[in-house]
Amino acid sequence: MQLDKRSRKPLYEQVVYGIKQDIMLGILEVNEKLPSVRELASQLLINPNTISKAYKQLESEGIIMTIRGKGTFVAEQVNTARDERKVQAIKEKLIELVVEANYQQVGEGELLAWIKEAVKSNGGMKNES
């Protein structure tokens, strides 16, 4: 996982994204132990509180689980009901991207190709509907 310290996205969000992406790509497997907060903070050269915040968010989403005295692990991804608020937020981000792409002369075909490429390079979509 790499962080872009020049990005406008908060570091904890980058950590959350990085872990989710590593799971999608199969780099992290179910029940695999994650580095401790201090270990990951040391690896990424960021404050442990940032990692702690990311781990708390991932745990609240059911992506990881902490077992007291043993560590933090990738949780089994159980098909739970989708969170419609998060789905709406994703849709809004996509609309923003479409508007920006339009102003940069990016055509629909090119944009769709980028989406397909992103899906493929990130291990495919787990939930087809």
DSSP file with accessible surface (Angstrom, degrees, kcal/mol):
  #  RESIDUE AA STRUCTURE BP1 BP2  ACC     N-H-->O    O-->H-N    N-H-->O    O-->H-N    TCO  KAPPA ALPHA  PHI   PSI    X-CA   Y-CA   Z-CA
    1    1 A M              0   0   73      0, 0.0     2,-0.4     0, 0.0    14,-0.1   0.000 360.0 360.0 360.0 136.4    0.0    0.0    0.0
    2    2 A Q        -     0   0  186     12,-0.1     2,-0.4     2,-0.0    42,-0.1  -0.957 360.0-149.2-124.2 144.0    1.2    3.4   -0.9
    3    3 A L        -     0   0   33     -2,-0.4     2,-0.8    41,-0.1     3,-0.1  -0.858   8.7-143.3-109.7 147.9    0.0    6.8    0.3
    4    4 A D    >   -     0   0   68     -2,-0.4     3,-1.8     1,-0.1     5,-0.1  -0.889  12.5-172.0-109.0  97.9    0.1   10.0   -1.6
    5    5 A K  T 3  S+     0   0  120     -2,-0.8    -1,-0.1     1,-0.3     6,-0.1   0.618  84.7  59.6 -69.6  -8.6    0.8   12.7    1.0
    6    6 A R  T 3  S+     0   0  220     -3,-0.1    -1,-0.3     2,-0.0    -2,-0.0   0.568  84.6 106.8 -90.2 -10.9    0.1   15.4   -1.6
    7    7 A S  S <  S-     0   0   49     -3,-1.8     4,-0.1     1,-0.1    -4,-0.0  -0.294  72.6-135.4 -67.4 152.5   -3.4   14.1   -2.1
    8    8 A R  S    S+     0   0  248      2,-0.1    -1,-0.1     3,-0.0     3,-0.1   0.647  80.9  99.5 -78.0 -16.6   -6.4   16.1   -0.8
    9    9 A K  S    S-     0   0   86     -5,-0.1    -2,-0.1     1,-0.1    -5,-0.1  -0.561  88.4-105.7 -73.2 131.0   -7.8   12.8    0.5
   10   10 A P     >  -     0   0   58      0, 0.0     4,-1.8     0, 0.0     3,-0.4  -0.212  25.6-119.0 -55.2 148.3   -7.1   12.4    4.3
   11   11 A L  H  > S+     0   0   52      1,-0.2     4,-2.2     2,-0.2     5,-0.2   0.873 112.7  56.1 -59.6 -39.2   -4.4    9.8    5.0
   12   12 A Y  H  > S+     0   0   48      1,-0.2     4,-2.4     2,-0.2    -1,-0.2   0.894 106.9  50.6 -64.0 -35.1   -6.8    7.6    7.0
   13   13 A E  H  > S+     0   0   72     -3,-0.4     4,-2.7     2,-0.2    -1,-0.2   0.871 108.2  52.7 -67.5 -35.4   -9.1    7.4    4.0
   14   14 A Q  H  X S+     0   0   20     -4,-1.8     4,-2.7     2,-0.2    -2,-0.2   0.889 109.4  49.3 -65.5 -37.6   -6.1    6.4    1.8
   15   15 A V  H  X S+     0   0    0     -4,-2.2     4,-2.6     2,-0.2     5,-0.2   0.936 111.2  49.1 -65.4 -45.7   -5.3    3.6    4.3
   16   16 A V  H  X S+     0   0    6     -4,-2.4     4,-2.5     1,-0.2     5,-0.2   0.955 114.2  45.7 -57.6 -50.0   -9.0    2.4    4.2
   17   17 A Y  H  X S+     0   0  123     -4,-2.7     4,-2.9     1,-0.2    -1,-0.2   0.920 111.5  52.6 -59.5 -45.2   -8.9    2.5    0.4
   18   18 A G  H  X S+     0   0    5     -4,-2.7     4,-2.5     1,-0.2    -1,-0.2   0.902 111.1  45.7 -61.0 -41.6   -5.6    0.7    0.2
   19   19 A I  H  X S+     0   0    3     -4,-2.6     4,-2.1     2,-0.2    -1,-0.2   0.930 113.2  49.5 -68.8 -43.4   -6.7   -2.1    2.5
   20   20 A K  H  X S+     0   0   73     -4,-2.5     4,-2.5    -5,-0.2    -2,-0.2   0.928 112.8  48.2 -60.1 -42.6  -10.0   -2.6    0.6
   21   21 A Q  H  X S+     0   0   53     -4,-2.9     4,-2.5     1,-0.2     6,-0.2   0.921 108.7  53.0 -64.8 -43.1   -8.1   -2.6   -2.7
   22   22 A D  H  <>S+     0   0   24     -4,-2.5     5,-1.9     1,-0.2     6,-1.8   0.867 110.3  48.9 -61.6 -34.2   -5.5   -5.2   -1.3
   23   23 A I  H ><5S+     0   0   33     -4,-2.1     3,-1.2     4,-0.2    -1,-0.2   0.939 110.8  49.7 -68.9 -46.2   -8.4   -7.4   -0.3
   24   24 A M  H 3<5S+     0   0   64     -4,-2.5    -2,-0.2     1,-0.3    -1,-0.2   0.880 111.8  48.8 -58.7 -38.9  -10.1   -7.1   -3.8
   25   25 A L  T 3<5S-     0   0   69     -4,-2.5    -1,-0.3    -5,-0.2    -2,-0.2   0.521 114.8-116.3 -80.4  -6.2   -6.8   -7.9   -5.5
   26   26 A G  T < 5S+     0   0   32     -3,-1.2    -3,-0.2    -4,-0.4    -2,-0.1   0.576  83.6 121.2  81.9   8.2   -6.3  -11.0   -3.3
   27   27 A I  S   <S+     0   0  100     -5,-1.9     2,-0.5    -6,-0.2    -4,-0.2   0.888  79.3  41.1 -69.1 -37.7   -3.1   -9.5   -1.7
   28   28 A L  S    S-     0   0   22     -6,-1.8    -2,-0.3    -9,-0.2     2,-0.2  -0.948  84.9-157.8-110.1 130.2   -4.8   -9.8    1.6
   29   29 A E    >   -     0   0  114     -2,-0.5     3,-2.2     1,-0.1    45,-0.4  -0.693  32.6 -79.6-105.8 159.4   -6.8  -13.0    2.2
   30   30 A V  T 3  S+     0   0   64      1,-0.3    45,-0.2    -2,-0.2    -1,-0.1  -0.281 118.5  14.0 -55.1 136.4   -9.7  -13.7    4.6
   31   31 A N  T 3  S+     0   0  100     43,-2.9    -1,-0.3     1,-0.3     2,-0.3   0.448  91.5 142.6  72.4   3.9   -8.4  -14.4    8.2
   32   32 A E    <   -     0   0   76     -3,-2.2    42,-2.0     1,-0.1     2,-0.3  -0.565  55.0-116.5 -74.3 138.2   -5.0  -13.0    7.3
   33   33 A K  B     -A   73   0A 123     -2,-0.3    40,-0.3    40,-0.2    -1,-0.1  -0.564  25.5-145.6 -78.3 133.2   -3.4  -11.0   10.1
   34   34 A L        -     0   0    7     38,-3.6    38,-0.5    -2,-0.3     3,-0.1  -0.601  31.1 -89.8 -90.2 158.8   -2.8   -7.3    9.4
   35   35 A P        -     0   0   36      0, 0.0    -1,-0.1     0, 0.0    36,-0.0  -0.302  51.3 -99.1 -61.9 152.2    0.1   -5.4   10.9
   36   36 A S     >  -     0   0   52      1,-0.1     4,-2.8    -3,-0.1     5,-0.3  -0.215  37.0-102.0 -63.9 165.4   -0.5   -3.8   14.3
   37   37 A V  H  > S+     0   0   42      1,-0.2     4,-2.5     2,-0.2     5,-0.2   0.940 124.7  45.9 -54.9 -48.0   -1.4   -0.1   14.4
   38   38 A R  H  > S+     0   0  199      1,-0.2     4,-2.3     2,-0.2    -1,-0.2   0.897 112.1  50.9 -65.0 -40.2    2.2    0.7   15.4
   39   39 A E  H  > S+     0   0  105      2,-0.2     4,-2.5     1,-0.2    -2,-0.2   0.945 113.7  43.4 -62.8 -47.6    3.8   -1.5   12.7
   40   40 A L  H  X S+     0   0    8     -4,-2.8     4,-2.7     1,-0.2     5,-0.2   0.907 112.6  52.5 -67.6 -38.9    1.7   -0.1    9.9
   41   41 A A  H  X>S+     0   0    4     -4,-2.5     5,-2.0    -5,-0.3     4,-1.0   0.916 111.2  48.1 -60.6 -40.5    2.2    3.5   11.1
   42   42 A S  H  <5S+     0   0   85     -4,-2.3     3,-0.3    -5,-0.2    -2,-0.2   0.913 112.0  48.9 -66.7 -42.1    6.0    2.8   11.1
   43   43 A Q  H  <5S+     0   0  126     -4,-2.5    -2,-0.2     1,-0.2    -1,-0.2   0.900 119.5  37.4 -63.1 -41.7    5.9    1.3    7.6
   44   44 A L  H  <5S-     0   0   24     -4,-2.7    -1,-0.2    -5,-0.2    -2,-0.2   0.481 105.8-126.9 -91.3  -4.5    3.9    4.2    6.2
   45   45 A L  T  <5 +     0   0  137     -4,-1.0     2,-0.3    -3,-0.3    -3,-0.2   0.917  67.3 120.5  57.9  47.2    5.7    6.8    8.3
   46   46 A I  S   <S-     0   0   21     -5,-2.0    -1,-0.2    -6,-0.1    -2,-0.1  -0.890  72.1 -74.6-133.7 169.1    2.5    8.3    9.6
   47   47 A N    >>  -     0   0   88     -2,-0.3     3,-1.4     1,-0.1     4,-1.2  -0.365  35.0-130.9 -64.5 135.1    0.9    8.8   13.0
   48   48 A P  H 3> S+     0   0   50      0, 0.0     4,-2.8     0, 0.0     5,-0.2   0.812 106.7  65.1 -56.4 -30.0   -0.5    5.7   14.7
   49   49 A N  H 3> S+     0   0  120      1,-0.2     4,-2.2     2,-0.2     5,-0.1   0.844  97.7  55.3 -62.7 -31.0   -3.7    7.6   15.4
   50   50 A T  H <> S+     0   0   33     -3,-1.4     4,-2.1     2,-0.2    -1,-0.2   0.925 110.0  44.3 -66.8 -44.0   -4.3    7.7   11.7
   51   51 A I  H  X S+     0   0    0     -4,-1.2     4,-3.1     2,-0.2     5,-0.2   0.917 111.6  54.0 -65.8 -42.6   -4.0    3.9   11.3
   52   52 A S  H  X S+     0   0   33     -4,-2.8     4,-2.4     1,-0.2    -2,-0.2   0.920 108.5  49.0 -58.0 -43.5   -6.2    3.5   14.4
   53   53 A K  H  X S+     0   0  113     -4,-2.2     4,-2.1     2,-0.2    -1,-0.2   0.917 112.3  48.2 -63.3 -42.7   -8.9    5.6   12.8
   54   54 A A  H  X S+     0   0    0     -4,-2.1     4,-2.7     2,-0.2    -2,-0.2   0.935 111.6  49.4 -64.0 -45.0   -8.7    3.7    9.5
   55   55 A Y  H  X S+     0   0    9     -4,-3.1     4,-2.6     1,-0.2    -2,-0.2   0.902 109.4  52.6 -62.1 -40.0   -8.9    0.3   11.3
   56   56 A K  H  X S+     0   0  140     -4,-2.4     4,-2.4    -5,-0.2    -1,-0.2   0.921 110.9  46.9 -62.8 -42.0  -11.9    1.5   13.3
   57   57 A Q  H  X S+     0   0   58     -4,-2.1     4,-1.6     2,-0.2    -2,-0.2   0.942 113.0  48.4 -64.7 -45.7  -13.7    2.5   10.1
   58   58 A L  H  <>S+     0   0    0     -4,-2.7     5,-2.6     1,-0.2     6,-0.9   0.881 112.1  50.0 -62.0 -37.3  -12.8   -0.8    8.4
   59   59 A E  H ><5S+     0   0   78     -4,-2.6     3,-1.5     1,-0.2    -1,-0.2   0.915 107.7  52.5 -68.0 -40.5  -14.0   -2.7   11.5
   60   60 A S  H 3<5S+     0   0   99     -4,-2.4    -1,-0.2     1,-0.3    -2,-0.2   0.807 109.6  50.5 -66.0 -26.2  -17.3   -0.8   11.6
   61   61 A E  T 3<5S-     0   0   50     -4,-1.6    -1,-0.3    -5,-0.2    -2,-0.2   0.460 116.3-116.4 -86.9  -4.4  -17.8   -1.7    7.9
   62   62 A G  T < 5S+     0   0   38     -3,-1.5    16,-0.2    -4,-0.3    -3,-0.2   0.657  83.1 119.3  79.0  16.5  -17.1   -5.4    8.7
   63   63 A I  S   <S+     0   0   23     -5,-2.6    12,-2.3    -6,-0.2     2,-0.3   0.861  79.3  16.6 -82.2 -37.9  -14.0   -5.5    6.5
   64   64 A I  E     -B   74   0A   3     -6,-0.9     2,-0.3    10,-0.3    10,-0.2  -0.854  67.8-151.4-129.0 166.2  -11.6   -6.4    9.3
   65   65 A M  E     -B   73   0A  64      8,-2.7     8,-3.2    -2,-0.3     2,-0.5  -0.993   7.9-142.9-139.5 144.6  -12.0   -7.8   12.8
   66   66 A T  E     -B   72   0A  65     -2,-0.3     2,-0.6     6,-0.2     6,-0.2  -0.935   7.3-162.7-110.1 130.4  -10.0   -7.4   15.9
   67   67 A I  E >>  -B   71   0A  72      4,-3.2     3,-2.6    -2,-0.5     4,-2.5  -0.965  31.9-116.0-112.1 114.2   -9.5  -10.3   18.3
   68   68 A R  T 34 S+     0   0  242     -2,-0.6     4,-0.0     1,-0.3    -2,-0.0  -0.202  97.2   8.3 -53.5 128.5   -8.2   -9.0   21.7
   69   69 A G  T 34 S+     0   0   85      1,-0.1    -1,-0.3     0, 0.0    -3,-0.0   0.312 127.4  61.6  85.2 -11.3   -4.8  -10.3   22.4
   70   70 A K  T <4 S-     0   0  142     -3,-2.6     2,-0.3     1,-0.3    -2,-0.2   0.703  98.3-118.6-115.8 -36.0   -4.3  -11.8   18.9
   71   71 A G  E  <  - B   0  67A  22     -4,-2.5    -4,-3.2   -38,-0.0     2,-0.4  -0.823  36.9 -45.0 131.7-166.4   -4.5   -8.9   16.5
   72   72 A T  E     - B   0  66A  16    -38,-0.5   -38,-3.6    -2,-0.3     2,-0.3  -0.901  52.8-176.6-113.1 135.7   -6.5   -7.6   13.6
   73   73 A F  E     -AB  33  65A  36     -8,-3.2    -8,-2.7    -2,-0.4     2,-0.4  -0.896  35.3 -96.7-132.1 157.0   -7.6   -9.8   10.7
   74   74 A V  E     - B   0  64A   1    -42,-2.0   -43,-2.9   -45,-0.4   -10,-0.3  -0.590  48.1-133.6 -71.7 126.2   -9.3   -9.6    7.4
   75   75 A A        -     0   0   11    -12,-2.3     2,-0.3    -2,-0.4   -43,-0.1  -0.482  22.3 -97.7 -81.5 154.4  -12.9  -10.6    8.0
   76   76 A E        -     0   0  138     -2,-0.2     2,-1.3   -46,-0.1    -1,-0.1  -0.548  40.5-122.3 -67.9 131.2  -14.9  -13.0    5.9
   77   77 A Q        -     0   0   85     -2,-0.3     2,-0.3    -3,-0.0    -1,-0.1  -0.658  32.7-168.9 -85.0  96.4  -16.9  -10.9    3.5
   78   78 A V        -     0   0  102     -2,-1.3     2,-1.1   -16,-0.2    -3,-0.0  -0.650  31.7-108.9 -84.4 136.9  -20.5  -11.9    4.2
   79   79 A N        +     0   0  137     -2,-0.3     2,-0.2     3,-0.0    -1,-0.1  -0.562  52.0 172.2 -68.9 102.0  -23.1  -10.7    1.7
   80   80 A T        -     0   0  116     -2,-1.1     3,-0.1     1,-0.1    -3,-0.0  -0.664  42.6 -76.7-105.8 166.9  -24.9   -8.2    3.8
   81   81 A A        -     0   0   96     -2,-0.2    -1,-0.1     1,-0.1     2,-0.1  -0.325  55.9-108.0 -61.1 141.7  -27.6   -5.7    2.6
   82   82 A R        -     0   0  145      1,-0.1     2,-0.9    -3,-0.1    -1,-0.1  -0.442  24.3-119.0 -74.1 149.0  -26.1   -2.8    0.8
   83   83 A D     >  -     0   0   55      1,-0.2     4,-2.3    -2,-0.1     3,-0.4  -0.786  20.6-160.1 -89.3 106.0  -26.1    0.5    2.4
   84   84 A E  H  > S+     0   0  108     -2,-0.9     4,-2.4     1,-0.2    -1,-0.2   0.798  89.0  58.2 -62.8 -28.3  -28.2    2.7    0.2
   85   85 A R  H  > S+     0   0  196      2,-0.2     4,-2.0     1,-0.2    -1,-0.2   0.925 109.4  44.3 -66.4 -41.1  -26.7    5.9    1.6
   86   86 A K  H  > S+     0   0   98     -3,-0.4     4,-2.3     2,-0.2    -2,-0.2   0.889 111.6  53.3 -69.6 -37.2  -23.2    4.7    0.5
   87   87 A V  H  X S+     0   0   42     -4,-2.3     4,-2.4     2,-0.2    -2,-0.2   0.931 109.2  49.2 -62.0 -42.8  -24.6    3.6   -2.8
   88   88 A Q  H  X S+     0   0   89     -4,-2.4     4,-2.5     1,-0.2    -2,-0.2   0.903 109.1  52.5 -62.9 -39.9  -26.0    7.1   -3.3
   89   89 A A  H  X S+     0   0   42     -4,-2.0     4,-2.2     2,-0.2    -1,-0.2   0.901 109.0  49.9 -63.6 -39.3  -22.7    8.7   -2.4
   90   90 A I  H  X S+     0   0  110     -4,-2.3     4,-2.4     2,-0.2    -2,-0.2   0.930 110.0  50.9 -63.3 -44.1  -20.9    6.5   -5.0
   91   91 A K  H  X S+     0   0  120     -4,-2.4     4,-2.4     1,-0.2    -2,-0.2   0.911 109.0  50.9 -60.7 -42.0  -23.5    7.6   -7.6
   92   92 A E  H  X S+     0   0   98     -4,-2.5     4,-2.2     1,-0.2    -1,-0.2   0.902 109.4  50.2 -64.0 -39.9  -22.9   11.3   -6.7
   93   93 A K  H  X S+     0   0  135     -4,-2.2     4,-2.2     2,-0.2    -1,-0.2   0.905 110.2  51.1 -63.4 -40.1  -19.1   10.8   -7.1
   94   94 A L  H  X S+     0   0   80     -4,-2.4     4,-2.5     2,-0.2    -2,-0.2   0.915 107.8  51.8 -64.2 -41.4  -19.7    9.2  -10.5
   95   95 A I  H  X S+     0   0   92     -4,-2.4     4,-2.5     1,-0.2    -1,-0.2   0.922 108.7  51.4 -60.9 -42.8  -21.9   12.1  -11.6
   96   96 A E  H  X S+     0   0  131     -4,-2.2     4,-2.5     1,-0.2    -1,-0.2   0.913 110.3  49.4 -59.2 -43.3  -19.1   14.5  -10.6
   97   97 A L  H  X S+     0   0  110     -4,-2.2     4,-3.0     2,-0.2    -2,-0.2   0.902 109.3  51.7 -63.5 -39.8  -16.6   12.5  -12.6
   98   98 A V  H  X S+     0   0   69     -4,-2.5     4,-2.5     2,-0.2    -2,-0.2   0.932 110.7  48.1 -63.5 -43.5  -18.9   12.4  -15.7
   99   99 A V  H  X S+     0   0   68     -4,-2.5     4,-2.0     2,-0.2    -2,-0.2   0.949 114.7  45.1 -61.8 -48.1  -19.3   16.2  -15.5
  100  100 A E  H  X S+     0   0  116     -4,-2.5     4,-1.1     1,-0.2    -2,-0.2   0.913 112.4  51.6 -62.8 -41.9  -15.5   16.8  -15.2
  101  101 A A  H ><>S+     0   0   11     -4,-3.0     5,-2.8     1,-0.2     3,-0.5   0.912 107.3  54.0 -61.3 -41.2  -14.8   14.2  -18.0
  102  102 A N  H ><5S+     0   0  108     -4,-2.5     3,-1.6     1,-0.2    -1,-0.2   0.920 107.7  49.4 -59.4 -43.5  -17.2   16.0  -20.2
  103  103 A Y  H 3<5S+     0   0  165     -4,-2.0    -1,-0.2     1,-0.3    -2,-0.2   0.713 109.0  53.3 -71.0 -18.0  -15.5   19.3  -19.7
  104  104 A Q  T <<5S-     0   0  136     -4,-1.1    -1,-0.3    -3,-0.5    -2,-0.2   0.192 119.1-110.3 -99.4  14.5  -12.1   17.7  -20.5
  105  105 A Q  T < 5 +     0   0  164     -3,-1.6     2,-0.6     1,-0.2    -3,-0.2   0.798  64.4 154.0  64.2  30.3  -13.5   16.3  -23.8
  106  106 A V      < -     0   0   24     -5,-2.8    -1,-0.2    -6,-0.1    -2,-0.1  -0.827  36.8-137.0 -89.8 123.4  -13.5   12.7  -22.6
  107  107 A G     >  -     0   0   39     -2,-0.6     4,-2.6    -3,-0.1     5,-0.2  -0.306  18.5-109.4 -79.0 164.4  -16.1   10.8  -24.5
  108  108 A E  H  > S+     0   0  155      1,-0.2     4,-2.9     2,-0.2     5,-0.2   0.907 118.3  52.4 -58.6 -43.7  -18.5    8.2  -23.1
  109  109 A G  H  > S+     0   0   55      1,-0.2     4,-2.2     2,-0.2    -1,-0.2   0.909 110.6  47.0 -61.7 -42.3  -16.7    5.3  -24.8
  110  110 A E  H  > S+     0   0   96      2,-0.2     4,-2.2     1,-0.2    -1,-0.2   0.922 112.7  49.4 -65.6 -42.3  -13.4    6.4  -23.3
  111  111 A L  H  X S+     0   0   30     -4,-2.6     4,-2.2     1,-0.2    -2,-0.2   0.926 111.5  48.6 -63.6 -44.0  -15.0    6.8  -19.8
  112  112 A L  H  X S+     0   0   82     -4,-2.9     4,-2.7     1,-0.2    -1,-0.2   0.896 109.5  53.3 -63.5 -37.7  -16.7    3.4  -20.0
  113  113 A A  H  X S+     0   0   49     -4,-2.2     4,-2.5    -5,-0.2    -1,-0.2   0.901 107.8  51.2 -63.1 -39.8  -13.4    1.8  -21.1
  114  114 A W  H  X S+     0   0  119     -4,-2.2     4,-2.6     2,-0.2    -1,-0.2   0.905 109.9  49.6 -62.9 -41.5  -11.7    3.4  -18.0
  115  115 A I  H  X S+     0   0   73     -4,-2.2     4,-2.6     2,-0.2    -2,-0.2   0.946 112.0  47.2 -63.3 -46.8  -14.4    2.0  -15.8
  116  116 A K  H  X S+     0   0  156     -4,-2.7     4,-2.6     1,-0.2    -2,-0.2   0.907 112.9  49.7 -60.7 -41.3  -14.0   -1.5  -17.3
  117  117 A E  H  X S+     0   0  132     -4,-2.5     4,-3.0     2,-0.2    -1,-0.2   0.915 110.7  49.8 -63.3 -42.3  -10.2   -1.2  -17.0
  118  118 A A  H  X S+     0   0   47     -4,-2.6     4,-0.9     2,-0.2     6,-0.2   0.910 111.8  48.1 -64.3 -41.6  -10.5   -0.1  -13.3
  119  119 A V  H ><>S+     0   0   45     -4,-2.6     5,-2.9     2,-0.2     3,-0.7   0.956 114.9  45.6 -63.1 -47.2  -12.8   -3.0  -12.5
  120  120 A K  H ><5S+     0   0  176     -4,-2.6     3,-1.5     1,-0.2    -2,-0.2   0.923 111.8  50.3 -63.3 -45.0  -10.5   -5.5  -14.3
  121  121 A S  H 3<5S+     0   0   73     -4,-3.0    -1,-0.2     1,-0.3    -2,-0.2   0.637 108.7  54.4 -73.2 -10.8   -7.3   -4.2  -12.7
  122  122 A N  T <<5S-     0   0   28     -4,-0.9    -1,-0.3    -3,-0.7    -2,-0.2   0.059 128.1 -89.7-110.0  23.4   -8.9   -4.4   -9.2
  123  123 A G  T < 5 -     0   0   41     -3,-1.5    -3,-0.2   -98,-0.1    -2,-0.1   0.582  69.7 -83.7  88.5   8.6   -9.9   -8.0   -9.4
  124  124 A G      < -     0   0   22     -5,-2.9     2,-0.4    -6,-0.2    -4,-0.1  -0.026  62.1 -56.3  82.9 170.4  -13.4   -7.6  -10.9
  125  125 A M        -     0   0  106      1,-0.1     3,-0.2     0, 0.0    -2,-0.0  -0.728  37.9-158.3 -90.2 133.7  -16.7   -6.8   -9.2
  126  126 A K  S    S+     0   0  135     -2,-0.4     2,-0.6     1,-0.2    -1,-0.1   0.782  82.5  47.8 -79.8 -30.3  -17.7   -9.2   -6.4
  127  127 A N        -     0   0  112      2,-0.0     2,-0.4   -48,-0.0    -1,-0.2  -0.876  69.4-171.6-120.3  99.6  -21.4   -8.4   -6.6
  128  128 A E              0   0  154     -2,-0.6    -2,-0.0    -3,-0.2     0, 0.0  -0.757 360.0 360.0 -88.7 131.8  -22.9   -8.4  -10.1
  129  129 A S              0   0  150     -2,-0.4    -2,-0.0     0, 0.0     0, 0.0  -0.932 360.0 360.0-140.3 360.0  -26.5   -7.1  -10.2
